[in-house]
Amino acid sequence: MTEEIRKLDPLTLSLRGSQLIEASAGTGKTFTLALLYVRLVLGHRTVEEPLGEGIMPPNLLVVTFTEAATKELRDRIRARLTEAAALFAAEPDTVDTAAMSKDPLVNLRNACPATDWPACRRKLLLAAEWMDEAAVSTIHGWCNRMLSEHAFDSGSLFRQTLETSQTDLLDDVVRDYWRTFIYPMPPELMGEVLDTWKTPESLRQSVRNLLPHVDALPVPERDPLAAAEEAKRLREVELQALKAPWPAWCDELEELLAETTKRKPKPLHGTTKNSLQKAVEHLREWATTDAAEPHEFLSSKRTKGFDTLEADAFAEKWTGEDEPPHHPAMDAITELKPALKTMPVAKADILNHAACWIARRLDSEKQRLASMGFDDLLTRLDAALGGPQGERLAGTIRRQFPVAMIDEFQDTDPVQYRIFDRIYRVASNDQDTSLLMIGDPKQAIYGFRGADIYTYLDARRAVSSRTYTLGTNYRSAVAMVDGVNRVFAQADQSLPEGAFLFRAGDDNPLPFSPVEAKGTGQQWLVNGQPRPPLTFWTLTDERPIAKETGREAMAEACAAEIARLLNLGQSGEAGFGAEGTPFEPVRPEHIAVLVNKRDEANAVRRSLGARGVRSVYLSDRNSVLQSVQSVEMLQWLQACAEPGQLPLIRAALATPTMGLAYQELDRLFSDENALDREINRFQGYRELWQQQGVLPMLRRLLMDYDVPAKLLSGPDGERGLTDILHIAELLQQDSQQLDGEHALIHHYTEMLQDSDDEDEHRTMRLESDAGLVKVVTVHKSKGLEYPLVFLPFATEFREEKPNQSFIKYHDDEGRLQISLEPDEDTLARADRERLGEDIRKLYVALTRSRHATWVGASGIKGWRQSGLGHLIGRSASDEDTDLMPFLQSVATGEPAIDVAPMPEPGDDVYAGDEEPELGNALEPVREARENWWIASYSAITYGARGGYGNDFAPASEDAEQENLRDEDEPVVADTLAAMIPDWQGPQPVNQHAFPKGSGPGTFLHDILEWCAGEGFHKVADAPEDLHELLERRCQLRNWSDWTDTLKTWIYTLITMDIPLPGSSRTCSLAGLETFRPELEFWFESHEVNTLAMDRLVRRHTLGGDPRPEAQQATFNGMLKGFIDLVFEHEGRYYVLDYKSNFLGEDDQAYIPDVMKDKILEKRYDLQYVIYLLALHRLLKARLPDYDYDSHMGGAVYLFLRGCDAPGAGAFTERPDRALIEELDRLFSGQGEKAA
């Protein structure tokens, strides 16, 4: 039997043990939660107990599921604590009892002894001040904290990295799987894989969504090769049986057709004798050969004409008046295609094996790398609580958080619930602790994110009679609540399975309980008359309406009605009125249109735009990196980073967002003077990027080309501009962790390739806070409210189909099951769960409005399978396309509901309100400091002065990035795909033939950084690990032929003797004991004049030889950088920088004089002096007895291609002490200030 649910009294509810609070939409869930929080702070646990110590915010756990919800909860609780403190401070006779009588805080205060009020006030004020440290958190954030704080008990590492995206790691593991299991398969079996997954990336897409449910998969019985062999064997057996009768049948069919055409030259309408004969010939060919697999045969043209040979089709086209001829083969042809389509294949076995293997490898890789994803936070804490130290860990957490409140509990999943059940022991109702679970199962709509309503029902059974409900709606008008109550109550009473599909006999764990309404005080009025709050529009035809047709018609009707109402609002004829308050005309911001997906939103927004109604689209599943502008911005960044590359500038200027006309582009590309001006402009962008950052640079570019004005003059301009500024902000944030423009471009390219990653920081933002109609997905609307709501596509649905990678459903005990080969019963179960969630989505949609909702009900094919169709269509048949009588049966006797045919769209166009005149721009009241900025070595630019001859060209590109890029590298930048390396070139003879450019340079740096991270000596001792890494990474870039050469090259680099500055001493990377790769440094720079710095460096290094002179600039702020390697050897400290520059075709190009010329040309001398200054300051701070002459080793610049040359390609220098100390004074603001 269904347990009776009691109405909640938040002042008397016991705050001991486990309780479940069901809060229907609009019933004040957050208000109640905040009140319970106040009680817990006061120590008001039960009405029978005296006030206790109370629990302060750091020990009172509140868990919800989004960062936005945690912020709202923290603010609401803080405000409630402050209100309560003020109330406890007041004298009884100073409180306006009439005004406060509705606030339960008054009753709470009155329940406490007056002598305790001062102490209560102090507790509340302290708690309010302590809210910044309150344990209000997302479930993932809290699990991360527990693993970190209780690392010993949980068996976790003390330091682990939380990766917001693990796509790169997953890519590597999937490619490992492909290389291990798919590559070795013989060609005749490879089709079993390639028919479904053409590439490792397509396999990743199938596996990715399956990984969270891998525990529900069966243990793989066979690997891909064995699965393919077994499928082939079974297929051959079935094909042999299927083909057996066909040779004889084909002979008989030919005789039958020959005899028929002899009597009737044209026996069939629209079909020739020749086409029938060819169909039979193709059947004979298939039946007598083994040439084609079933899928190949079905996809070929050989099956053309088969349909005509089917018995029913043959009879339909028969031209005679007598009975058409018949043969058993004609009946068999009808079943032939379905039989061929359902032949045994290895897809499910391979996918099962891949998911299980990849999941295990991912776990081991993450353990090795000491990294975690968001899902790992939950699973690792769950495993710890279920492990040997689990009870100890649970007890520790209980003592730390004696009370926990879980908000939005309907969105939990089995792992999350198991964590809290193990800590707070739900079923045992432990009186020493308290667990309050607060949610509404009718709003459980996040199944696609793993939320599991069956877990909620398990918790409900565990708490048994300790379930309470909030039964009064404070959001909506009384009539609005009455209308929604009627829709669901009539279904719950009349349908055997109940409104939400969970009733089984007398048991209904998810009933619909009508709520009472407090009312809003306002009425929705049109022409002075109240209008029904719930209106259903029907769109019908004699036949089922095509989905697209119904969608466009409803979108147009919706837009026309909105325009009509807004026009009435402008004339004061439509709006919201209440006795004693001014009439409020309806405006665009009062209206929301709820949709299921982007296609529906686009249809509505097109129709609204055609009628002059501006709108904004809100969804929580769209990434800003999937916008059109995201790829265009990559082209802008490339051009700004390399202004000397004309193809990049042309590609950037030609992007649609730039808005340049074809004639203007043609002039720019053909007029040398105009092109020079553009080159100079982009050089300016590069300088601004280096000096102030990528965000100021992008803003300057937008202003220079008038991009905002161009965007805003067109449709969706605000959307595009918002996306650009959003991406620019993300780039600015990420640039703080990266060194140089090319590193940021490389990072951004990876972001775009992983644009489907669900990172909330990348979710599209609201493009305007102006008065716009909001087009919102139902999921995004949950928890929000709007005065007026349109739901135009209430009968659209997405049926579960067998062509999905896998199907999720629950068995009779509510356990999650995964099917990779769903049968009809499995599909029916999954589709029933889809229908259940659609019904709950409809409940969410219908409870968003305060005053009125319009619902569109189209008679599309299968409308009864939608959420609304289930509630109203219990007596309808598949042939019924008119929803009017079914809706009217719901509305009968309920004045809150109106049912009408969809209105014919009128000619209404919304003129809109007049834009207010702009006021004067605000002026700053104080002068802002503009010359403080963060710089790096790459911000220094050079000229050709200082006696530097014309035989050398001054460095025109980012010198710090030179080792990552070759200036002659061909560039293709018109699409994102062009960023993915696909180099084809010389055969891998040796390192001198290795490709040049930024991609190869970055590749080499990454490999050496990996070697350092693993430990140079470990890599030297186990070169097979290096080979495996190179094999994997070379495969990604189509450089597989280079694997062996690179292995030898890298092994040589880490084991060879490297000369050290100023002595005959050498060391090897593998022999180092103390080193730090990619050492980041920051230090202050006080108005450092680059000319003064340059003069010092030229005077003290490389014998004063000529080199390009630094141009005038001032560093004032911070100087930052990354040093490839800092190491200690025999008591001295060195900086080492890897240079992948190509100096020539053989080892003779890497002799000291040639390397010195390159150092001078690229001004690497200035670079290593800055690195040594950073190291000097670090050692001075860390070594008590530091002395430059004793401890500073110097700089080693290792030209990687010269490893076999005399001197191992190492250029070394140790600048004298005077230079470093003078530079130290210069950066401290004590040196030369002017040129």
PyMOL commands that set and color helices and strands:
alter all, ss='L'
color gray80, all
select helices_A, chain A and resi 29-42+57-59+67-89+92-94+97-100+104-111+114-129+131-133+139-149+151-154+167-182+187-194+200-208+211-216+224-243+246-263+273-288+294-299+301-303+306-309+311-317+328-341+347-369+374-385+390-400+409-411+414-424+441-443+447-449+453-463+478-494+547-570+588-590+598-610+624-626+628-641+646-653+656-658+662-670+672-692+694-704+707-712+717-735+741-753+760-762+778-781+824-846+863-865+867-872+884-891+937-939+959-964+976-979+991-993+998-1014+1016-1021+1023-1036+1040-1055+1069-1071+1090-1100+1102-1104+1147-1150+1152-1162+1164-1182+1188-1191+1200-1202+1217-1227
alter helices_A, ss='H'
color red, helices_A
select strands_A, chain A and resi 6-7+17-23+60-64+136-138+161-162+371-372+403-406+434-439+467-470+472-473+516-517+523-526+529-530+534-539+574-578+581-585+591-595+615-618+773-777+786-791+807-810+816-819+849-858+897-901+933-936+1058-1059+1066-1067+1074-1089+1114-1129+1132-1139+1192-1199+1210-1213
alter strands_A, ss='S'
color yellow, strands_A
deselect
rebuild
show_as cartoon
